């Protein structure tokens, strides 16, 4: 391969800025696309606040199903007894029941979760 | 192309073109290495790859 010959027919003063601009624009577009598809990616990393404090060992599946059914007809705001799916710091998921005083466990950006208490 | 001192339409000789191209290739490789490192860090710290 002798790709260097491109500079015999394309001026480097034109081709190099064009190449660098293409890299910058495509990189920016990929960043925007990833953040748009999964905004919570911004919340990972060493300084992320550790908000998963629910003790999952005491979850009773029957109880959680009953409570989920109870709030099935509730308005959009999440209240006590609502069953939520949380993502632990290591990436595993668990179902949790919200209890008063409100313990918020969520890996979503704060503005997507209504806090009533 | 048998004449090594021929000046092409862009004003470069073959040797100059190859020199410029070597810089571009080196720069691209450095960029690629940094991008690879960044992707490894993201893969470790997010659920992207489990």
Backbone of each chain as nested JSON, in Angstrom:
{
  "chains": [
    {"id": "A", "residues": [
      {"number": 1, "name": "UNK", "atoms": {"N": [0.833, -1.203, 0.0], "CA": [0.0, 0.0, 0.0], "C": [0.857, 1.237, 0.0]}},
      {"number": 2, "name": "UNK", "atoms": {"N": [0.486, 2.234, -0.787], "CA": [1.232, 3.489, -0.762], "C": [0.231, 4.631, -0.741]}},
      {"number": 3, "name": "UNK", "atoms": {"N": [-0.465, 4.726, 0.398], "CA": [-1.479, 5.76, 0.525], "C": [-0.883, 7.151, 0.567]}},
      {"number": 4, "name": "UNK", "atoms": {"N": [0.455, 7.229, 0.791], "CA": [1.079, 8.55, 0.857], "C": [0.89, 9.323, -0.443]}},
      {"number": 5, "name": "UNK", "atoms": {"N": [0.656, 8.603, -1.529], "CA": [0.524, 9.287, -2.816], "C": [-0.712, 10.157, -2.897]}},
      {"number": 6, "name": "UNK", "atoms": {"N": [-1.599, 10.045, -1.934], "CA": [-2.771, 10.921, -1.929], "C": [-2.354, 12.38, -1.871]}},
      {"number": 7, "name": "UNK", "atoms": {"N": [-1.249, 12.638, -1.181], "CA": [-0.827, 14.019, -1.022], "C": [-0.155, 14.573, -2.266]}},
      {"number": 8, "name": "UNK", "atoms": {"N": [-0.037, 13.725, -3.279], "CA": [0.439, 14.217, -4.56], "C": [-0.695, 14.815, -5.372]}},
      {"number": 9, "name": "UNK", "atoms": {"N": [-1.925, 14.468, -5.004], "CA": [-3.084, 14.974, -5.749], "C": [-4.046, 15.762, -4.874]}},
      {"number": 10, "name": "UNK", "atoms": {"N": [-3.887, 15.684, -3.548], "CA": [-4.705, 16.48, -2.635], "C": [-3.758, 17.314, -1.785]}},
      {"number": 11, "name": "UNK", "atoms": {"N": [-3.966, 18.606, -1.766], "CA": [-3.066, 19.452, -0.985], "C": [-3.202, 19.144, 0.499]}},
      {"number": 12, "name": "UNK", "atoms": {"N": [-2.071, 18.949, 1.178], "CA": [-2.168, 18.69, 2.626], "C": [-2.828, 19.835, 3.384]}},
      {"number": 13, "name": "UNK", "atoms": {"N": [-2.697, 21.068, 2.894], "CA": [-3.327, 22.201, 3.586], "C": [-4.847, 22.107, 3.54]}},
      {"number": 14, "name": "UNK", "atoms": {"N": [-5.343, 21.308, 2.596], "CA": [-6.792, 21.066, 2.523], "C": [-7.138, 19.733, 3.178]}},
      {"number": 15, "name": "UNK", "atoms": {"N": [-6.331, 18.734, 2.879], "CA": [-6.672, 17.386, 3.3], "C": [-6.526, 17.139, 4.787]}},
      {"number": 16, "name": "UNK", "atoms": {"N": [-5.521, 17.739, 5.414], "CA": [-5.321, 17.474, 6.836], "C": [-6.421, 18.107, 7.677]}},
      {"number": 17, "name": "UNK", "atoms": {"N": [-6.774, 19.379, 7.484], "CA": [-7.915, 19.926, 8.235], "C": [-9.205, 19.167, 7.96]}},
      {"number": 18, "name": "UNK", "atoms": {"N": [-9.373, 18.698, 6.733], "CA": [-10.582, 17.935, 6.406], "C": [-10.618, 16.634, 7.204]}},
      {"number": 19, "name": "UNK", "atoms": {"N": [-9.496, 15.955, 7.268], "CA": [-9.411, 14.694, 7.996], "C": [-9.661, 14.905, 9.478]}},
      {"number": 20, "name": "UNK", "atoms": {"N": [-9.007, 15.936, 10.05], "CA": [-9.181, 16.194, 11.483], "C": [-10.623, 16.605, 11.797]}},
      {"number": 21, "name": "UNK", "atoms": {"N": [-11.23, 17.4, 10.917], "CA": [-12.626, 17.798, 11.135], "C": [-13.547, 16.587, 11.09]}},
      {"number": 22, "name": "UNK", "atoms": {"N": [-13.302, 15.675, 10.154], "CA": [-14.142, 14.484, 10.059], "C": [-14.036, 13.654, 11.328]}},
      {"number": 23, "name": "UNK", "atoms": {"N": [-12.831, 13.519, 11.863], "CA": [-12.651, 12.765, 13.104], "C": [-13.389, 13.45, 14.248]}},
      {"number": 24, "name": "UNK", "atoms": {"N": [-13.252, 14.768, 14.339], "CA": [-13.885, 15.491, 15.45], "C": [-15.404, 15.408, 15.357]}},
      {"number": 25, "name": "UNK", "atoms": {"N": [-15.96, 15.611, 14.154], "CA": [-17.42, 15.598, 14.002], "C": [-17.979, 14.206, 14.275]}},
      {"number": 26, "name": "UNK", "atoms": {"N": [-17.327, 13.18, 13.747], "CA": [-17.862, 11.832, 13.965], "C": [-17.741, 11.434, 15.428]}},
      {"number": 27, "name": "UNK", "atoms": {"N": [-16.662, 11.831, 16.089], "CA": [-16.525, 11.525, 17.503], "C": [-17.589, 12.242, 18.324]}},
      {"number": 28, "name": "UNK", "atoms": {"N": [-17.852, 13.494, 18.004], "CA": [-18.9, 14.234, 18.706], "C": [-20.261, 13.57, 18.488]}},
      {"number": 29, "name": "UNK", "atoms": {"N": [-20.536, 13.159, 17.259], "CA": [-21.825, 12.533, 16.956], "C": [-21.995, 11.228, 17.739]}},
      {"number": 30, "name": "UNK", "atoms": {"N": [-20.938, 10.449, 17.853], "CA": [-21.034, 9.191, 18.596], "C": [-21.259, 9.469, 20.08]}},
      {"number": 31, "name": "UNK", "atoms": {"N": [-20.578, 10.467, 20.628], "CA": [-20.807, 10.801, 22.029], "C": [-22.247, 11.219, 22.261]}},
      {"number": 32, "name": "UNK", "atoms": {"N": [-22.774, 12.078, 21.402], "CA": [-24.161, 12.531, 21.551], "C": [-25.114, 11.346, 21.464]}},
      {"number": 33, "name": "UNK", "atoms": {"N": [-24.865, 10.446, 20.51], "CA": [-25.765, 9.312, 20.327], "C": [-25.761, 8.396, 21.547]}},
      {"number": 34, "name": "UNK", "atoms": {"N": [-24.585, 8.136, 22.12], "CA": [-24.502, 7.244, 23.276], "C": [-25.198, 7.88, 24.485]}},
      {"number": 35, "name": "UNK", "atoms": {"N": [-24.968, 9.16, 24.695], "CA": [-25.569, 9.813, 25.856], "C": [-27.074, 9.948, 25.677]}},
      {"number": 36, "name": "UNK", "atoms": {"N": [-27.529, 10.13, 24.458], "CA": [-28.977, 10.203, 24.207], "C": [-29.63, 8.851, 24.438]}},
      {"number": 37, "name": "UNK", "atoms": {"N": [-28.968, 7.787, 24.043], "CA": [-29.561, 6.459, 24.172], "C": [-29.55, 5.97, 25.609]}},
      {"number": 38, "name": "UNK", "atoms": {"N": [-28.564, 6.37, 26.388], "CA": [-28.453, 5.891, 27.768], "C": [-27.898, 7.005, 28.638]}},
      {"number": 39, "name": "UNK", "atoms": {"N": [-28.766, 7.96, 29.059], "CA": [-28.265, 9.102, 29.84], "C": [-27.599, 8.684, 31.145]}},
      {"number": 40, "name": "UNK", "atoms": {"N": [-27.967, 7.51, 31.687], "CA": [-27.395, 7.124, 32.964], "C": [-25.918, 6.762, 32.873]}},
      {"number": 41, "name": "UNK", "atoms": {"N": [-25.376, 6.719, 31.657], "CA": [-23.949, 6.43, 31.541], "C": [-23.121, 7.529, 32.2]}},
      {"number": 42, "name": "UNK", "atoms": {"N": [-23.702, 8.735, 32.295], "CA": [-22.99, 9.835, 32.928], "C": [-22.863, 9.635, 34.423]}},
      {"number": 43, "name": "UNK", "atoms": {"N": [-23.636, 8.69, 34.999], "CA": [-23.651, 8.519, 36.438], "C": [-22.751, 7.383, 36.895]}},
      {"number": 44, "name": "UNK", "atoms": {"N": [-21.932, 6.838, 35.992], "CA": [-20.997, 5.792, 36.389], "C": [-19.618, 6.381, 36.575]}},
      {"number": 45, "name": "UNK", "atoms": {"N": [-18.771, 5.66, 37.314], "CA": [-17.423, 6.15, 37.526], "C": [-17.089, 6.149, 38.997]}},
      {"number": 46, "name": "UNK", "atoms": {"N": [-15.856, 6.505, 39.348], "CA": [-15.414, 6.397, 40.748], "C": [-16.099, 7.385, 41.683]}},
      {"number": 47, "name": "UNK", "atoms": {"N": [-16.594, 8.533, 41.197], "CA": [-17.186, 9.533, 42.078], "C": [-18.699, 9.449, 42.121]}},
      {"number": 48, "name": "UNK", "atoms": {"N": [-19.251, 8.369, 41.558], "CA": [-20.709, 8.26, 41.527], "C": [-21.254, 8.089, 42.934]}},
      {"number": 49, "name": "UNK", "atoms": {"N": [-22.328, 8.847, 43.31], "CA": [-22.9, 8.675, 44.647], "C": [-23.498, 7.294, 44.798]}},
      {"number": 50, "name": "UNK", "atoms": {"N": [-23.143, 6.609, 45.872], "CA": [-23.635, 5.255, 46.096], "C": [-25.023, 5.339, 46.7]}},
      {"number": 51, "name": "UNK", "atoms": {"N": [-26.058, 5.098, 45.891], "CA": [-27.416, 5.278, 46.384], "C": [-28.145, 3.961, 46.592]}},
      {"number": 52, "name": "UNK", "atoms": {"N": [-27.537, 2.831, 46.274], "CA": [-28.213, 1.541, 46.45], "C": [-27.991, 1.053, 47.867]}},
      {"number": 53, "name": "UNK", "atoms": {"N": [-28.911, 1.437, 48.805], "CA": [-28.716, 1.073, 50.206], "C": [-29.745, 0.069, 50.683]}},
      {"number": 54, "name": "UNK", "atoms": {"N": [-30.497, -0.506, 49.77], "CA": [-31.563, -1.431, 50.174], "C": [-30.969, -2.775, 50.537]}},
      {"number": 55, "name": "UNK", "atoms": {"N": [-31.437, -3.344, 51.652], "CA": [-31.005, -4.681, 52.043], "C": [-31.878, -5.675, 51.318]}},
      {"number": 56, "name": "UNK", "atoms": {"N": [-31.349, -6.3, 50.287], "CA": [-32.187, -7.16, 49.461], "C": [-32.36, -8.553, 50.045]}},
      {"number": 57, "name": "UNK", "atoms": {"N": [-31.654, -8.878, 51.117], "CA": [-31.763, -10.236, 51.643], "C": [-33.108, -10.456, 52.332]}},
      {"number": 58, "name": "UNK", "atoms": {"N": [-33.804, -9.375, 52.712], "CA": [-35.05, -9.553, 53.448], "C": [-36.275, -9.397, 52.56]}},
      {"number": 59, "name": "UNK", "atoms": {"N": [-36.097, -9.366, 51.265], "CA": [-37.237, -9.197, 50.352], "C": [-38.067, -10.474, 50.324]}},
      {"number": 60, "name": "UNK", "atoms": {"N": [-39.361, -10.313, 50.53], "CA": [-40.277, -11.442, 50.426], "C": [-41.002, -11.318, 49.092]}},
      {"number": 61, "name": "UNK", "atoms": {"N": [-40.784, -12.243, 48.173], "CA": [-41.372, -12.102, 46.823], "C": [-42.888, -11.967, 46.858]}},
      {"number": 62, "name": "UNK", "atoms": {"N": [-43.541, -12.775, 47.717], "CA": [-45.017, -12.729, 47.766], "C": [-45.48, -11.357, 48.211]}},
      {"number": 63, "name": "UNK", "atoms": {"N": [-44.795, -10.831, 49.228], "CA": [-45.195, -9.529, 49.752], "C": [-45.016, -8.445, 48.697]}},
      {"number": 64, "name": "UNK", "atoms": {"N": [-43.912, -8.548, 47.973], "CA": [-43.659, -7.503, 46.989], "C": [-44.683, -7.555, 45.866]}},
      {"number": 65, "name": "UNK", "atoms": {"N": [-45.08, -8.768, 45.478], "CA": [-46.095, -8.879, 44.425], "C": [-47.411, -8.299, 44.914]}},
      {"number": 66, "name": "UNK", "atoms": {"N": [-47.773, -8.589, 46.169], "CA": [-49.036, -8.081, 46.709], "C": [-49.011, -6.566, 46.737]}},
      {"number": 67, "name": "UNK", "atoms": {"N": [-47.879, -6.006, 47.177], "CA": [-47.813, -4.557, 47.262], "C": [-47.784, -3.929, 45.875]}},
      {"number": 68, "name": "UNK", "atoms": {"N": [-47.169, -4.586, 44.936], "CA": [-47.147, -4.041, 43.576], "C": [-48.554, -4.013, 43.014]}},
      {"number": 69, "name": "UNK", "atoms": {"N": [-49.337, -5.072, 43.313], "CA": [-50.715, -5.11, 42.825], "C": [-51.527, -4.007, 43.476]}},
      {"number": 70, "name": "UNK", "atoms": {"N": [-51.199, -3.732, 44.743], "CA": [-51.971, -2.72, 45.472], "C": [-51.777, -1.344, 44.854]}},
      {"number": 71, "name": "UNK", "atoms": {"N": [-50.582, -1.041, 44.393], "CA": [-50.343, 0.301, 43.844], "C": [-50.494, 0.329, 42.337]}},
      {"number": 72, "name": "UNK", "atoms": {"N": [-51.035, -0.758, 41.782], "CA": [-51.126, -0.828, 40.323], "C": [-51.955, 0.306, 39.76]}},
      {"number": 73, "name": "UNK", "atoms": {"N": [-53.003, 0.714, 40.509], "CA": [-53.861, 1.765, 39.979], "C": [-53.477, 3.148, 40.457]}},
      {"number": 74, "name": "UNK", "atoms": {"N": [-52.308, 3.279, 41.082], "CA": [-51.909, 4.557, 41.669], "C": [-51.494, 5.547, 40.578]}},
      {"number": 75, "name": "UNK", "atoms": {"N": [-51.55, 6.836, 40.907], "CA": [-51.052, 7.828, 39.937], "C": [-49.546, 7.681, 39.719]}},
      {"number": 76, "name": "UNK", "atoms": {"N": [-49.029, 8.499, 38.827], "CA": [-47.663, 8.29, 38.359], "C": [-46.606, 8.438, 39.454]}},
      {"number": 77, "name": "UNK", "atoms": {"N": [-46.857, 9.272, 40.444], "CA": [-45.864, 9.466, 41.478], "C": [-45.664, 8.191, 42.278]}},
      {"number": 78, "name": "UNK", "atoms": {"N": [-44.42, 7.84, 42.573], "CA": [-44.173, 6.599, 43.302], "C": [-44.325, 6.831, 44.802]}},
      {"number": 79, "name": "UNK", "atoms": {"N": [-45.084, 5.982, 45.458], "CA": [-45.267, 6.146, 46.889], "C": [-44.841, 4.907, 47.628]}},
      {"number": 80, "name": "UNK", "atoms": {"N": [-45.249, 4.823, 48.898], "CA": [-44.848, 3.684, 49.71], "C": [-45.451, 2.402, 49.15]}},
      {"number": 81, "name": "UNK", "atoms": {"N": [-44.648, 1.365, 49.142], "CA": [-45.119, 0.079, 48.671], "C": [-44.897, -0.144, 47.185]}},
      {"number": 82, "name": "UNK", "atoms": {"N": [-44.475, 0.875, 46.484], "CA": [-44.236, 0.704, 45.052], "C": [-43.018, -0.176, 44.855]}},
      {"number": 83, "name": "UNK", "atoms": {"N": [-43.127, -1.05, 43.875], "CA": [-42.025, -1.953, 43.582], "C": [-41.182, -1.346, 42.474]}},
      {"number": 84, "name": "UNK", "atoms": {"N": [-39.906, -1.259, 42.732], "CA": [-39.021, -0.673, 41.731], "C": [-37.887, -1.634, 41.441]}},
      {"number": 85, "name": "UNK", "atoms": {"N": [-37.318, -1.448, 40.254], "CA": [-36.165, -2.246, 39.86], "C": [-34.932, -1.375, 40.018]}},
      {"number": 86, "name": "UNK", "atoms": {"N": [-33.984, -1.819, 40.851], "CA": [-32.798, -1.007, 41.065], "C": [-31.585, -1.721, 40.47]}},
      {"number": 87, "name": "UNK", "atoms": {"N": [-30.616, -0.919, 40.122], "CA": [-29.368, -1.45, 39.592], "C": [-28.278, -1.228, 40.631]}},
      {"number": 88, "name": "UNK", "atoms": {"N": [-27.677, -2.302, 41.081], "CA": [-26.641, -2.203, 42.109], "C": [-25.354, -1.666, 41.499]}},
      {"number": 89, "name": "UNK", "atoms": {"N": [-24.426, -1.215, 42.333], "CA": [-23.191, -0.636, 41.792], "C": [-22.422, -1.577, 40.884]}},
      {"number": 90, "name": "UNK", "atoms": {"N": [-22.527, -2.891, 41.103], "CA": [-21.773, -3.79, 40.256], "C": [-22.552, -4.202, 39.019]}},
      {"number": 91, "name": "UNK", "atoms": {"N": [-23.711, -3.581, 38.797], "CA": [-24.438, -3.831, 37.564], "C": [-25.57, -4.826, 37.694]}},
      {"number": 92, "name": "UNK", "atoms": {"N": [-25.606, -5.587, 38.784], "CA": [-26.718, -6.531, 38.952], "C": [-27.982, -5.761, 39.34]}},
      {"number": 93, "name": "UNK", "atoms": {"N": [-29.132, -6.377, 39.111], "CA": [-30.399, -5.699, 39.405], "C": [-31.104, -6.396, 40.543]}},
      {"number": 94, "name": "UNK", "atoms": {"N": [-31.985, -5.651, 41.178], "CA": [-32.782, -6.228, 42.257], "C": [-34.083, -5.455, 42.325]}},
      {"number": 95, "name": "UNK", "atoms": {"N": [-35.13, -6.131, 42.802], "CA": [-36.411, -5.436, 42.994], "C": [-36.488, -4.976, 44.44]}},
      {"number": 96, "name": "UNK", "atoms": {"N": [-36.989, -3.78, 44.611], "CA": [-37.062, -3.223, 45.954], "C": [-38.423, -2.594, 46.138]}},
      {"number": 97, "name": "UNK", "atoms": {"N": [-38.839, -2.507, 47.428], "CA": [-40.112, -1.872, 47.759], "C": [-39.793, -0.565, 48.466]}},
      {"number": 98, "name": "UNK", "atoms": {"N": [-40.379, 0.506, 47.976], "CA": [-40.152, 1.798, 48.604], "C": [-40.863, 1.829, 49.953]}},
      {"number": 99, "name": "UNK", "atoms": {"N": [-40.149, 2.275, 50.983], "CA": [-40.721, 2.36, 52.317], "C": [-40.51, 3.752, 52.871]}},
      {"number": 100, "name": "UNK", "atoms": {"N": [-41.501, 4.236, 53.651], "CA": [-41.345, 5.523, 54.321], "C": [-40.5, 5.338, 55.561]}},
      {"number": 101, "name": "UNK", "atoms": {"N": [-39.616, 6.265, 55.969], "CA": [-39.279, 7.467, 55.213], "C": [-38.647, 7.089, 53.887]}},
      {"number": 102, "name": "UNK", "atoms": {"N": [-38.877, 7.919, 52.899], "CA": [-38.563, 7.539, 51.537], "C": [-37.091, 7.209, 51.375]}},
      {"number": 103, "name": "UNK", "atoms": {"N": [-36.856, 5.975, 50.982], "CA": [-35.504, 5.587, 50.62], "C": [-35.461, 5.511, 49.106]}},
      {"number": 104, "name": "UNK", "atoms": {"N": [-34.743, 6.429, 48.51], "CA": [-34.729, 6.454, 47.058], "C": [-33.546, 5.65, 46.556]}},
      {"number": 105, "name": "UNK", "atoms": {"N": [-33.831, 4.623, 45.814], "CA": [-32.751, 3.857, 45.213], "C": [-32.955, 3.883, 43.707]}},
      {"number": 106, "name": "UNK", "atoms": {"N": [-32.125, 4.581, 43.041], "CA": [-32.319, 4.683, 41.613], "C": [-31.022, 5.035, 40.931]}},
      {"number": 107, "name": "UNK", "atoms": {"N": [-30.799, 4.448, 39.791], "CA": [-29.636, 4.799, 38.999], "C": [-30.028, 5.722, 37.859]}},
      {"number": 108, "name": "UNK", "atoms": {"N": [-31.304, 6.146, 37.853], "CA": [-31.716, 7.053, 36.79], "C": [-31.331, 8.484, 37.179]}},
      {"number": 109, "name": "UNK", "atoms": {"N": [-31.272, 9.39, 36.207], "CA": [-31.079, 10.808, 36.545], "C": [-32.217, 11.282, 37.432]}},
      {"number": 110, "name": "UNK", "atoms": {"N": [-31.948, 12.138, 38.414], "CA": [-32.957, 12.504, 39.418], "C": [-34.24, 13.069, 38.816]}},
      {"number": 111, "name": "UNK", "atoms": {"N": [-34.18, 13.752, 37.692], "CA": [-35.38, 14.433, 37.219], "C": [-36.377, 13.495, 36.561]}},
      {"number": 112, "name": "UNK", "atoms": {"N": [-36.088, 12.199, 36.477], "CA": [-37.069, 11.282, 35.9], "C": [-37.841, 10.537, 36.97]}},
      {"number": 113, "name": "UNK", "atoms": {"N": [-37.529, 10.77, 38.237], "CA": [-38.181, 10.029, 39.318], "C": [-38.834, 11.023, 40.242]}},
      {"number": 114, "name": "UNK", "atoms": {"N": [-40.171, 10.964, 40.359], "CA": [-40.906, 11.889, 41.207], "C": [-40.781, 11.479, 42.658]}},
      {"number": 115, "name": "UNK", "atoms": {"N": [-40.334, 12.374, 43.512], "CA": [-40.24, 12.081, 44.947], "C": [-41.322, 12.848, 45.656]}},
      {"number": 116, "name": "UNK", "atoms": {"N": [-42.188, 12.107, 46.33], "CA": [-43.332, 12.752, 46.972], "C": [-43.109, 13.017, 48.44]}},
      {"number": 117, "name": "UNK", "atoms": {"N": [-42.198, 12.3, 49.102], "CA": [-42.054, 12.415, 50.561], "C": [-40.839, 13.266, 50.911]}}
    ]},
    {"id": "B", "residues": [
      {"number": 1, "name": "UNK", "atoms": {"N": [6.519, 8.422, -12.543], "CA": [6.848, 8.171, -11.15], "C": [8.241, 7.617, -10.996]}},
      {"number": 2, "name": "UNK", "atoms": {"N": [8.974, 7.512, -12.083], "CA": [10.334, 7.038, -11.978], "C": [11.271, 8.167, -11.522]}},
      {"number": 3, "name": "UNK", "atoms": {"N": [10.796, 9.43, -11.668], "CA": [11.628, 10.567, -11.294], "C": [11.345, 10.941, -9.85]}},
      {"number": 4, "name": "UNK", "atoms": {"N": [12.32, 10.735, -8.934], "CA": [12.036, 10.999, -7.517], "C": [11.919, 12.483, -7.204]}},
      {"number": 5, "name": "UNK", "atoms": {"N": [12.381, 13.347, -8.078], "CA": [12.327, 14.781, -7.785], "C": [11.169, 15.48, -8.486]}},
      {"number": 6, "name": "UNK", "atoms": {"N": [10.291, 14.691, -9.077], "CA": [9.161, 15.306, -9.783], "C": [8.272, 16.032, -8.791]}},
      {"number": 7, "name": "UNK", "atoms": {"N": [7.847, 17.236, -9.15], "CA": [6.917, 17.998, -8.31], "C": [5.524, 17.814, -8.877]}},
      {"number": 8, "name": "UNK", "atoms": {"N": [4.637, 17.266, -8.069], "CA": [3.287, 16.959, -8.501], "C": [2.381, 18.177, -8.37]}},
      {"number": 9, "name": "UNK", "atoms": {"N": [1.137, 18.068, -8.854], "CA": [0.248, 19.241, -8.848], "C": [0.081, 19.908, -7.482]}},
      {"number": 10, "name": "UNK", "atoms": {"N": [0.181, 19.145, -6.406], "CA": [0.005, 19.763, -5.097], "C": [1.262, 20.484, -4.629]}},
      {"number": 11, "name": "UNK", "atoms": {"N": [2.338, 20.372, -5.402], "CA": [3.576, 21.041, -5.017], "C": [4.501, 20.18, -4.197]}},
      {"number": 12, "name": "UNK", "atoms": {"N": [4.136, 18.906, -3.999], "CA": [4.98, 18.016, -3.2], "C": [5.725, 17.038, -4.09]}},
      {"number": 13, "name": "UNK", "atoms": {"N": [6.875, 16.633, -3.632], "CA": [7.541, 15.505, -4.263], "C": [7.085, 14.228, -3.546]}},
      {"number": 14, "name": "UNK", "atoms": {"N": [7.463, 13.09, -4.122], "CA": [7.047, 11.815, -3.529], "C": [7.598, 11.676, -2.108]}},
      {"number": 15, "name": "UNK", "atoms": {"N": [8.847, 12.094, -1.902], "CA": [9.443, 11.981, -0.571], "C": [8.705, 12.86, 0.44]}},
      {"number": 16, "name": "UNK", "atoms": {"N": [8.315, 14.063, 0.001], "CA": [7.576, 14.949, 0.917], "C": [6.212, 14.375, 1.249]}},
      {"number": 17, "name": "UNK", "atoms": {"N": [5.581, 13.794, 0.252], "CA": [4.258, 13.2, 0.498], "C": [4.373, 12.067, 1.503]}},
      {"number": 18, "name": "UNK", "atoms": {"N": [5.39, 11.258, 1.343], "CA": [5.546, 10.144, 2.276], "C": [5.883, 10.652, 3.677]}},
      {"number": 19, "name": "UNK", "atoms": {"N": [6.637, 11.746, 3.761], "CA": [6.956, 12.297, 5.086], "C": [5.696, 12.817, 5.779]}},
      {"number": 20, "name": "UNK", "atoms": {"N": [4.902, 13.598, 5.028], "CA": [3.646, 14.113, 5.604], "C": [2.758, 12.961, 6.04]}},
      {"number": 21, "name": "UNK", "atoms": {"N": [2.694, 11.947, 5.173], "CA": [1.814, 10.827, 5.473], "C": [2.27, 10.068, 6.71]}},
      {"number": 22, "name": "UNK", "atoms": {"N": [3.566, 9.991, 6.915], "CA": [4.056, 9.28, 8.108], "C": [3.627, 10.015, 9.377]}},
      {"number": 23, "name": "UNK", "atoms": {"N": [3.626, 11.36, 9.318], "CA": [3.155, 12.112, 10.481], "C": [1.677, 11.844, 10.745]}},
      {"number": 24, "name": "UNK", "atoms": {"N": [0.899, 11.834, 9.669], "CA": [-0.544, 11.609, 9.822], "C": [-0.804, 10.22, 10.379]}},
      {"number": 25, "name": "UNK", "atoms": {"N": [-0.075, 9.241, 9.878], "CA": [-0.286, 7.876, 10.36], "C": [0.104, 7.754, 11.825]}},
      {"number": 26, "name": "UNK", "atoms": {"N": [1.236, 8.374, 12.217], "CA": [1.642, 8.313, 13.622], "C": [0.6, 8.973, 14.515]}},
      {"number": 27, "name": "UNK", "atoms": {"N": [0.11, 10.146, 14.095], "CA": [-0.91, 10.84, 14.878], "C": [-2.178, 10.009, 15.008]}},
      {"number": 28, "name": "UNK", "atoms": {"N": [-2.575, 9.361, 13.907], "CA": [-3.772, 8.526, 13.96], "C": [-3.587, 7.356, 14.912]}},
      {"number": 29, "name": "UNK", "atoms": {"N": [-2.398, 6.79, 14.938], "CA": [-2.148, 5.657, 15.833], "C": [-2.181, 6.09, 17.291]}},
      {"number": 30, "name": "UNK", "atoms": {"N": [-1.624, 7.271, 17.587], "CA": [-1.674, 7.778, 18.962], "C": [-3.131, 8.01, 19.368]}},
      {"number": 31, "name": "UNK", "atoms": {"N": [-3.919, 8.635, 18.47], "CA": [-5.339, 8.862, 18.744], "C": [-6.034, 7.529, 18.992]}},
      {"number": 32, "name": "UNK", "atoms": {"N": [-5.729, 6.541, 18.167], "CA": [-6.349, 5.234, 18.318], "C": [-5.984, 4.574, 19.637]}},
      {"number": 33, "name": "UNK", "atoms": {"N": [-4.736, 4.731, 20.07], "CA": [-4.323, 4.136, 21.341], "C": [-5.063, 4.785, 22.5]}},
      {"number": 34, "name": "UNK", "atoms": {"N": [-5.209, 6.118, 22.463], "CA": [-5.927, 6.805, 23.534], "C": [-7.398, 6.392, 23.526]}},
      {"number": 35, "name": "UNK", "atoms": {"N": [-7.983, 6.271, 22.333], "CA": [-9.393, 5.858, 22.241], "C": [-9.57, 4.445, 22.77]}},
      {"number": 36, "name": "UNK", "atoms": {"N": [-8.616, 3.561, 22.455], "CA": [-8.696, 2.186, 22.953], "C": [-8.643, 2.167, 24.472]}},
      {"number": 37, "name": "UNK", "atoms": {"N": [-7.725, 2.961, 25.042], "CA": [-7.638, 3.033, 26.505], "C": [-8.944, 3.542, 27.097]}},
      {"number": 38, "name": "UNK", "atoms": {"N": [-9.524, 4.576, 26.482], "CA": [-10.785, 5.139, 26.991], "C": [-11.904, 4.101, 26.927]}},
      {"number": 39, "name": "UNK", "atoms": {"N": [-11.975, 3.32, 25.847], "CA": [-13.026, 2.306, 25.732], "C": [-12.838, 1.216, 26.771]}},
      {"number": 40, "name": "UNK", "atoms": {"N": [-11.585, 0.867, 27.076], "CA": [-11.334, -0.143, 28.115], "C": [-11.811, 0.373, 29.468]}},
      {"number": 41, "name": "UNK", "atoms": {"N": [-11.508, 1.641, 29.76], "CA": [-11.94, 2.209, 31.041], "C": [-13.46, 2.224, 31.147]}},
      {"number": 42, "name": "UNK", "atoms": {"N": [-14.148, 2.592, 30.064], "CA": [-15.615, 2.644, 30.095], "C": [-16.175, 1.236, 30.243]}},
      {"number": 43, "name": "UNK", "atoms": {"N": [-15.586, 0.267, 29.564], "CA": [-16.086, -1.108, 29.656], "C": [-15.946, -1.654, 31.063]}},
      {"number": 44, "name": "UNK", "atoms": {"N": [-14.912, -1.207, 31.787], "CA": [-14.7, -1.672, 33.154], "C": [-15.672, -0.994, 34.108]}},
      {"number": 45, "name": "UNK", "atoms": {"N": [-15.924, 0.29, 33.907], "CA": [-16.664, 1.05, 34.919], "C": [-18.154, 1.175, 34.648]}},
      {"number": 46, "name": "UNK", "atoms": {"N": [-18.68, 0.73, 33.516], "CA": [-20.12, 0.804, 33.258], "C": [-20.633, -0.586, 32.917]}},
      {"number": 47, "name": "UNK", "atoms": {"N": [-21.972, -0.765, 32.93], "CA": [-22.538, -2.079, 32.561], "C": [-22.525, -2.334, 31.058]}},
      {"number": 48, "name": "UNK", "atoms": {"N": [-21.815, -1.518, 30.298], "CA": [-21.855, -1.632, 28.842], "C": [-21.572, -3.06, 28.369]}},
      {"number": 49, "name": "UNK", "atoms": {"N": [-20.533, -3.68, 28.922], "CA": [-20.202, -5.034, 28.499], "C": [-20.418, -6.026, 29.642]}},
      {"number": 50, "name": "UNK", "atoms": {"N": [-21.37, -5.726, 30.541], "CA": [-21.68, -6.663, 31.612], "C": [-20.709, -6.654, 32.775]}}
    ]}
  ]
}
